[in-house]
Amino acid sequence: MRITISILLITSSVLAACAKQAQQDPADLVMMNGGIYTVDATHSWAEAAAIADGVIVAVGTNDEIKPYVGDSTKVIDLAGRMAMPGIHDSHVHPLEGGYEQVYCNLWYDYGVDAIITKLQACEKNHVGEWFEAVGLDLGSFGLRGPDKSILDGLSQDKYIFVDGSDGHAALVNDKVLELIGIDENSVQPLDGVIERREGSLEPSGTLRESSRDLVDKSRPKRKFATSLAAMRGAINLMNSHGITSAYDVWVGEHEMQVYKTLAETDELTMRIRGAIIDEGVYEKHVGDDFERVLRVRGDYESDNVNYNSIKIMVDGVFEGETGAILEPYLTTNNNGSLYREAEEFNTRVKRYYDMGMLLHFHTMGDRAVRTAMDAIEYARSNGEETLRDGRHTISHLGLVDPVDIPRFAELNIGASVTMAWAYTSEWTHGLEIPVLGIERTSQLYPIRSIQAADGVILGGSDWNYGDLDPLLSIETAITRDDPWGPVSESEYEILGAEMVSLETMIDAYTINGAWQIHAEDVSGSIEVGKRADIAIYDHNLFEIDVYEISETKVDLTIFDGRVVYRRLGLQGQ
């Protein structure tokens, strides 16, 4: 009897001590009464979670989490709403996206007349020697691209540069052509295209790839203060979409300086993995010394910022026929172009591999995908195994030869497929089907095939060259339909074979994104011990019609345990 009483007394004392401890150490923030999709190993759901010092300390039922509520605890009543891990964008250009608010913004202006009207309205209020616009919809024009005549209504005393929506082509006026030395006598540059007016050698004003890059050397350098403001806007916008981690795939020292300043002022409300632009491409666009940037990159790093990655361009894009493909384009019987041939490419990749860098490849064509895979295989076979679990990334993946699909799993490569592009549109009919044919076009963005072969799917927007909203990409991946309005059955069938599930796409944007940057131990799911990066939505994505996913709103975004975005109109949350 005494033993039993003693045990009861001890047990009571322990329970009392635990309860007292819970009261002594309340959480900073608690979420209750919701549907928390944890994305843990079993993809479990919970009602509530507690956060302290930026870390998740408990996940469970309301009753299990109530003891973590103290006098100073902030309580978020989810009221049935859905919470899930913060979004990781595996391929994005934040500074370029921020500059959409600085330049004339043509995104979502479709059709020649609408584009001309917008350009003229922007230029009317513009002051300066250079007039620049972004987001020119190339799908509104034919295979040759736009003609400089659409710029006739603008001041020809200015240098005019209109960047295409793909980032691989631009339209310029005669003043810019003269500045960079392009005329009817110019030969086609290596890895580039100077479009000509039909029946003439006169440049039309559309420049692709390396010919477009010539303009970058002459454009005014960006001012640091302007870039700082642009990046602030970009981060705020990304937070508003639930994004708490991003792989910036176009970084030079200018971007590093911007991120460092924002980190020092506590304005960098997300985790950044920055990929330095590959040598040659870097100096062509930026002009700084690539080797020096490699040496000093550590000076710009912080707890949430890392530059141990290289962005490598492998090919171009299908429009303009610069994407490298195994079978020729239908219109010109050429196979596109690689930025570097195999021997030089393999040597370069091996060098970065030996340094322990994560590699991030741009590929559109199936020949480019194979070239990147072959280079990784070469580096693994011949290089130093500095980073054994590489987790390198191949992005976009317009076409992938079926033979190469199993190699994603075999080589431990992440597949960052740009799903915002993966629906049938005027672009498909005007720029892809004519050069690829219907059979190859129907195989674009083979996300389901890669997943079926155990490849790791990653969610990347390619903003500002794709739509930033992850929910739009998630819906498109599930339906392969136009997210702005359903297309006809015949249209849908062009790309419908590669549909995937909602669970697949949430994984792609959360735990798989954390895996990509070797951060799955600290983020990517809502589990005890991980950083509290969380997105809260106004509807449960699993309980609504799939076509309503892109219309769902982010109510709150939490980064490191603090609310960094609150949707306008929400009170007391």
N, C-alpha and C positions, 0 to 999 in steps of 0.2 A: 504493500500500500504506500509506504514512504517513498519507494522508488518511483511508483507511478505518479505520486504527487510532485516529486522532485522534477520528473520529466515534464509534467504539465507546467510547473512554475518556470522551468528553463525555457520551454517552448513559448510560453506567454511573454517572457522577458525578451526573447529574440524577436518575436513578432512586434512587440511594442517598440523595440529599438529600431526595427526596420521601418515601421510606420513613422516614428520620430525622425529617422534619417531622411525619409521621403519628404516630410514636412520641412526639414532643415535645408534640403537641397531641391527646391522647386525648379521646374523647367523654366526656361526663358519664354518658350512659346509652345503651345499645345494646339493641335488640330483635333476636332471631335465631330461625331455625327456625320461621317461621310463615307464615301467609297474610295478607299486608298488602294490603288493598284500598285503593289510594291515592286513588281518586276524582279522579285527574288528568284531563287532557283526553281521554285514551284509555282511562280506567278500567282502568289496568294493575294488575298484582299484583306484589308483591315478597316476598322472603324475610326481609329484614332492613332495619334503619334505624338511623342514629346521630344523637344529639342532643347539642348543646353550648350552654350558656348559654341554654337554653330554646328553641333554634332547631334545626330539622331540618337536618343538615349533609350527610347522605348517605342514599340509598335504593337498594337493589339486592339482590344475592345475598349469601349468607353469606360467600363468599370476598371479595367486594368490601367488606364491612363489617368483617371481622376486623381489618384494620389500625387501626381506630379504637378498639380495645380496649386500654386501658392498665391500669396497676396499680390506679388508683382508679376505673376505669369500672364502673358498675353494669350488669350484664348480665341481661336478662330473657329467659329461654328460653321462647319462645312454645309450643314443643312441639306445633306444628301448629294452634294456636289462631288465631282471626281477630282482626286489628287493623284499625281504620279510623279516619277522622278523628273527633274528638270531636263530640258531638251539639250542634246549635244548635236550641233551642226557640224558634220564631218568634212565639209568643203564649202568655204564661204569667203567673201571679200568684204570685210566690214568697212574699211575706209572708202572703198569705191562706192559701197552702198550709201555711206554717209554723204558722199559728194553728190548724190542725186538731188539733194536740197540746195546745192551750190550752183550746179550747172542747170541748163534748160533740160527738164525732165520729160522725155518722150515715152516713157513706159506707159503702156495702156492707151497709146494713141495709135490707132490702126487705120490703114488706108492712106493713100497719097495725099488727098485733100486735107485730112485731119492733121497729118504730119506737117504739111506746109503751113497751115493756119497756126499751129502751136509754135513752130520755129519763128514765124514772123512776130507773133505776140511776145515771145521771149526776147528777141533781138531788139524790139522797139524800145525796151526799157534797159538795154544792156549798155554799160559803159566800159570801154577797154579795147585793147588792141586785138585780143583773141576772144572770139565767141565760141563757146563749147556747149555741146548737147550730148546727152547719153540716152541709151535705150531705143535707138532707131530700129523699128520693126522691119527686119529684112524680108519677112514673109509677105510684106505688102508690095514687094517688087519681084521681078523675074530672076532667073538664074544669074544674069549678069550683075544684079544688084542695082541700087539707085543711081541716078544720073545727077551730076552737079547742077543741072538746070533747075532742080527743085529748090536750089539755094538762090535763084536769080532775084527773088524778092527781098533778099537781105542785103545789107551794106557790103559792097565788094571792097571797101577800104579796110575791112577787117580780115584777119585770118579766121577761117571757119572750119571747125573740126566737129563732126557729128559721129560719135562712136556707135557702132552697131550693137544690137541686143545680144550678140554672141561674144563680143569682146575680141573677135578675130578679124573684123572688117570695120572700116570707117569710110565716111564720105567727107571729102574736103573740097574747097573751092580752088579756083585757079591760082589765087594768091599763095595758098599753101603748097600747091604743086610746084610753083616756081621756086618757093623757098627751099624745098627739099630736092630740087633738081630733076623732077619727073616731067617728061614731055613726050611727044610722039616718037622721038628717037630712042627713048629709054628701052633697054632690054628687060625681060622679066627677071627679077632678082631670084637668087637661090631661096627656096622655101617661101616664096611669096608670089602674089599675083597683082598686076596692074591691069584693071579692067579697062577695055577700050570701047568707044562708041561703035555701034554696029556699022560694018563696012568701012571702018576708018582705024587709024593708029592713034587717034587723039584719045588721051586718057579720059575716061568717063567721070572720074572723081572718086570711084570706089577703089580702095586699096585693101589688100588682104595680107594677113600674116606679116612677113618681114618688110613688105613695102609700107604697111601701116605703121610698123615700128619705127620707120624713119622719122615720122612726125613726132614721136615721143622725145627725140633728142632736141627738137626745136621748140616744143611747147614750153611755156613758162613754168619754172619750178613752183611746186606748191608751197604756199606759205605755212609755216608751222602753226600759227594761230588758227588759220582756216581749217587745217587738218585736225587740230585738236577739237574744234567745234563740231566738225563733221563726224569724228569718231564718237564724241559724246552723244550726238543724235543717233548714230548707228547702234550704240550699246543700249540706249533707252528703247529703241525700236525692237531690238532683239529680245530684251527683257520682256517687252509687251507680248511677245509670242512664246513666252515660257522658256526661252533659251538661256541657259546658265553656263554653257561651255561651248567653245567653238574652235575649229581648226582653220586658222587664217592661212590661206594657201598662196599668199602673194606678199611676202614680207621683205622689206629692205630696212636700212638703218633709220630711215624717216619714220616708218611705222613703229619700229622699236622705241624710238624717242617718244612718240605719241603714247604708246602703251605705258611706258615707264612713268611719264608725267601723270597719267590718270591713276596708275597704281599708287603713286606717292600721295595723291590727294584723295584716296579712297573712293574714286569714281569708277573704278574698273570692277563692275558688278558681274563678272563672269570669269571663268577660267579660259586661258588662251594657250593653245599650242600653235606656234607660228612656224610656217615653212618658208625658209629663205629661198628666194628665186635662184635657180641653177645658174652657175657661171655662164657667161656669154649672153644668155637671156637677161640675166640680172643687169649686166653692164649696158646692154642695149636699151633697157627700159629706164634704168636708174642712173647709171653713169658712175656710181661709186665703186670702190675697189672691193671686189667680192671676197678676196682672201682676207683682207683686213676685217671685214664684217664677220667672217667665220671666227676670227681670233677674238673679237671683242663682244660677241653676242652674249656671253655670260654676264657682262656688265649691265645688261638691260633686263636680265631675268629677275623674277621675284617668286614668292610662294605660289602665285597663280598664273605665272607666265613662263613659258619655256620655248626655246628656239632650237631644239635638238632635232630639226627636221629640214628636209630639202624638197622643194617643189621642182619636178622635172617635166618639161614639156616633151611629149613623144611625137605628136602629130598635130594637125589642125582640126578642121571641122568638115562636115559633109558639104555644106553650102560653100561654093568656091572650089570644091573638090580638093581640099588640102588634107582631109582626113585620110590616114593610111589604111588601105583595105587590101584584102587578099585577092579578090576578083575585081576587075576593072570597073570604073564608072561607065554607065551606059552611054553617056553623051560624048566623052572624049577618049574612052578606051585607055585611060591612065589609072594608076593605082594610088594616087595621092602621094604625099611626101612625108618622110620622117625628118625630124629635126637633126638627127645624127644617124649615121649608118652604124651597123651592129658592132663592129670592132671598137670604134671610138666610144659608142654608147656604153658598152659593157665595161670598158676601162673606167669610165666616169662613175658609173653606178657602183663598181667595186670599190673605188676610192671612198665614196660616202659610206658605203656598207662597212668598210674597215674602220671608219671613224666612229661607228656606232650610231649613225644618224638614222632616223626614221625616214623612209622614202615615200613620196607622194607623187604619183604619176598622173598627168593629163593624157587620156586616150579617148578617141572617138571611134576609130576604125579597128577592125579585128586584127589587122597586121600590126597596129600600134600596141594592142593588148598583148599579142604574142611577143613582140619585141621587149616590152617591159618585163613580162614573165621570164623570158629567156635570160635577161640581164640579171634578175634576182637569182635565178638558178645558177648562173655563172658566178656571181659574187659569193653565193653560199658554198659552191664547190671549190672555189679558188682563193677566197678571201679569209681574213681574220674573223673569227666568230665573236666579235665584240658584243653584239647584241643578238644573242642566240634566238630569242623569241621575237623575231623582227616585227611582225604585224605591219608590214608595209601596206600601202593603200594604192589601188588603181581606181581612178575616178572616171565618171561619166558612163563609159562602157556602152556606147551606142550599139556597136556590133561586137559580138564575141563568137569566135568559131566554136562549135560544139566540142571539138577536140580539146579546147583549152579550158572549158568550164570546170572540170574536176581539179584543175591545177590551183584554183583559189584555195581549196582546202589543203591540197598537197604542199603548197608553198606557204601556207598560213598568211595569205594575202586578204585584206579587207576589200570588199567590193562597194565602193561609194557610188551608187547609181543615182543620177539626177532625175528623180521621178517627176519633178515639176514639168519636164518636157515630154513625158511619156503618154501623150494622148494625141489623137488625130486632130489636125488643125489645118489652116491655110498653109502654114509652114510645111506640114507633112506633104500636102498635095503640090505645093509650088517649088519646094527646095529639096525634098528627100525622095519621093517616089520617082520624079523624072531622072534622077541620077543613080538611084539604087535599084529601082524596080519594086514592084509590090511584094515580092517574096522576101527580099532582104529587109524592106521596111517593116514587114510584119514581125521580124525578129529583133527589132530594136529594144534595147534596155531589158535584157533577159534575166530579170531579177528572180523569177520563180525557178528557173533552171539552175541558177547559181545556188540558191537556197537548197534545192533538192539534192544538189551534189555536196551538201554540208559546207558551203561557203558562208562566210560571215557577211551579212548585209548591213551596210551603213547608210544613214540618212544624211544627205548633203543637199543644200539648196542651190549652191553656186551663185547666191545673191552677190552682186546685183545683176548677174546675167541669167538668173532664174528667180522665181518668186520666193521671198524669204519665209513665208508662212509654212511651218512644218505640217500643219493640219491639211493644207491644200495638197502637199506632196503625198501625205498619207492617204487621203481620199483617192487621189489619182492612181496610186499604186494598187489600191484595192479594186477600182472600177475600170481603169484605163480609159476613162471618159473625160471629156472636157469639164473641168471643175466649175466653169462659169455657165454651164448649160449643157444638158445631155445632147449628144450627137445622134445621128440615125444609126439603126442597127448595122447597116453595111459599113459605116465609119468605124463603129466600135470593134467590129470583127478584125480590123487591120492590126490592132495592137492587143487584142483581148486575151491572147493565149498565156500571157505572163503575169496574170493577176495574183496577188498574194493576200494574206489575211491581215486584219487589224493588229493582232498580236505580233506578227512578224515585223510590221512597221514601227510599232512602239518599241520593240526590242532594238530595231535599227537606230532609233533616235535616242535611246537611253543607255542600256547596259552594253550594247555593242559599240556605241560611241566611246564609252569609257574604256572598253577593251582596246579600241584602236590606239589610244594614247597611253596604254599601260596604267590606267587609273581606276580599274574596276574594283579595287580594294577600298577606294575612298569615295566613289560616286557611281552613278548609273542605276541605282536602285534605292528604295527606301528601306534600309536595314540598320539595325543598331550598330553604331560605330562609324557609320559613313557621314560625310558632310551633308548638311541639310540643304540640298538643292532640289526644289520642288515646284511644280506647276499645278495650279488649281483652275479647273475649267467650270464653266457655267452649266454644262451638261455632261452626263456620263457617256463617253464615246461608244461604249458597248451597248447602250440602251436606245440609241437614236438611229434613224435611217442613215445608211452609209453616205447618202448624198447631202446630209446635214453636217457631216464632220467638218468640212471647210468653213461652215458658217458658225461653228462653235467658238466661243470667246474665252480668252484667258482672263480670269478674274484677278488672280494674284500670282506673282512669281516670288519665290523665296530663294535667296542665294546666301549660303553660309549662315543660315538661320535667321536672316533678317528680310523683311519684305522690301523688295526693290522695285516692284511694280504693282500698282493697284488700279484696276479699271475704273475709269471716270464714272462717278455716280455711286460707287459702292461706299457704304457708310459703316464705320465701326468694325471693319475687317482688317 
